[in-house]
């Protein structure tokens, strides 16, 4: 079976601003594919091009086998879209919002009643069914938006930062719902800037300044990271930090409690020894240990290592 | 069938939201009621009791009779005497008098000669309506009464369709169009722009709903509201100001329907230009003021310069004023109004075409 989404050389500019600078994408079916990237990296613009809301400046897109934007209307029947902002109607109740969306998707009467009831039950919205959407909590709104986006059982769900205003428990529940949908064959593309969410995706693309700077499964990404990660334990971490700043191969330093988490360029020869030498004069008690990369390291390496000077980050 | 169902879904949703917006519901009934009461009672083209100052330099029995005659018209009231020309000017400058009448010392001789004007009437030009008063006074057959010269009226004017010349009779039908212009354009423009501002539109346009369904579904509830407002204005006009409908009600509602559709299409077009409700409001006002001032509601259409008349031809209100005055006051039939109907229809089609061309199911 072909990929759910294929894009080649996809680019979009807004006047002088390049939002997406040419990306290739292959999203396999029945998986959760994540877009991880800082704000302004082009996640929303890409998603909007995929559902035909924005016309690409360059490049081709095929969604569920149909070229977009040419066949956007065909694709829209098979697609569910959850906008970054809650965009159902605050002055309609939960049940009215769902009923309206079911009508818009052209479900006939019997199916409509059945689906609306099923979504209200399935997404724990029963208690709030008669409540206006404007009065719902963040978690309830997310569930309602997902319920609305899945009324017509779409083959593909596009979720643009769906959990940005939701507490951790609601986020967990939300991801459980996503895996349930995937189990039924739905393909999900989700954008996020949360590492724990990115960790849950089957595959990930890390976006930076409109480009995909790394792509693969979370495990592959951590394994193939283009950097060396070491951790330093010392009495005077401030002094250690100053000493590390003098090393050109240090790309990023983050403090994690009593430790410093350091990313170094891979091309540096014997990074451990170099760091030890640099620290020797300043913190004689320093313990240096090479550790495995986390997804956050991958993210930092992919979004900052490629170009630009070393910047400190606060974890 | 499912095409209509989607359209209905949007119309039902829109109506439901509207019904929950108590302030808007209040405005739907409140705007026509308040405007009709306000303008129905306040606007009066019959000018009465204009404060007057008289400088009588003749001080003869004829001059005193002339002043008495002017007072008897009821147009001038509170007539005061000034001692000198300076006193008269000061009284007008202070705004104590809006009209000044100077009777020259040689009044009798001027009348006898008939070459020079017998009276001088000074009018406060800063008050627009008063100039007509002066014109009327100038044409008064004062001298016939004075018995000096026979001055028969050469032409007799009969006011047809509003014999008592009541202002309300002219105001109520015209107000119907003005109120519909005010509400219809703003309501539709803001209803669509609001969804854009709140992000609802981004969701809606990624569904299979078509542009036509979206636009028609959003406009339909406002067509109903326009008809409700028309009914309200006509009922209040009939009840409070005794303005009957001379023509057929069916004709009237058909004409109103076309005008409502034209106004809604203008609101729709504005909504495709505006990004925020504030912008939509500003644009609506830009179209509203010329409609009110240039459509013949405030000033006679014939008196405007050619360029203004040309602009007025574009405004739907100009043509609707003709239609509704014709039907309500003159008892005209809709078939008598074909040019106006055609112009309204052209406006509607052009606006709809522009809106459809501009409204894309996209964000760019």
Contacts between the chains, C-beta under 8 A, distances in Angstrom:
chain1	res1	chain2	res2	distance
A	48	B	363	6.3
A	51	B	206	5.2
A	52	B	206	7.5
A	52	B	361	7.6
A	52	B	362	7.1
A	53	B	202	6.8
A	53	B	205	6.9
A	53	B	206	6.4
A	53	B	361	7.9
A	53	B	362	5.6
A	53	B	363	4.7
A	53	B	364	7.9
A	54	B	362	6.6
A	54	B	363	5.7
A	54	B	364	5.1
A	55	B	362	6.7
A	55	B	364	6.1
A	69	B	362	7.7
A	72	B	361	7.5
A	73	B	208	6.8
A	76	B	206	5.9
A	76	B	207	6.3
A	76	B	208	5.3
A	77	B	208	5.1
A	79	B	206	7.1
A	81	B	203	6.8
A	81	B	206	4.4
A	83	B	199	5.9
A	83	B	202	5.3
A	83	B	203	5.6
A	85	B	199	4.4
A	86	B	199	7.6
A	87	B	198	7.1
A	87	B	199	4.0
A	87	B	200	5.2
A	87	B	202	5.8
A	87	B	203	4.1
A	88	B	200	7.4
A	88	B	203	7.1
A	89	B	13	7.3
A	89	B	17	6.6
A	89	B	200	6.2
A	90	B	198	7.6
A	91	B	17	5.2
A	91	B	20	5.2
A	91	B	21	7.2
A	92	B	13	6.9
A	92	B	16	6.6
A	92	B	17	6.8
A	96	B	13	7.7
A	96	B	16	6.8
A	100	B	9	6.0
A	100	B	12	7.9
A	100	B	13	5.0
A	101	B	207	7.4
A	103	B	5	6.5
A	103	B	6	6.6
A	103	B	8	7.9
A	103	B	9	3.6
A	104	B	6	6.1
A	104	B	9	5.9
A	104	B	10	7.6
A	104	B	204	7.3
A	104	B	207	4.7
A	104	B	208	7.2
A	104	B	209	5.2
A	105	B	207	6.2
A	105	B	208	6.5
A	106	B	2	5.0
A	106	B	5	7.3
A	106	B	6	6.6
A	106	B	208	6.3
A	108	B	2	8.0
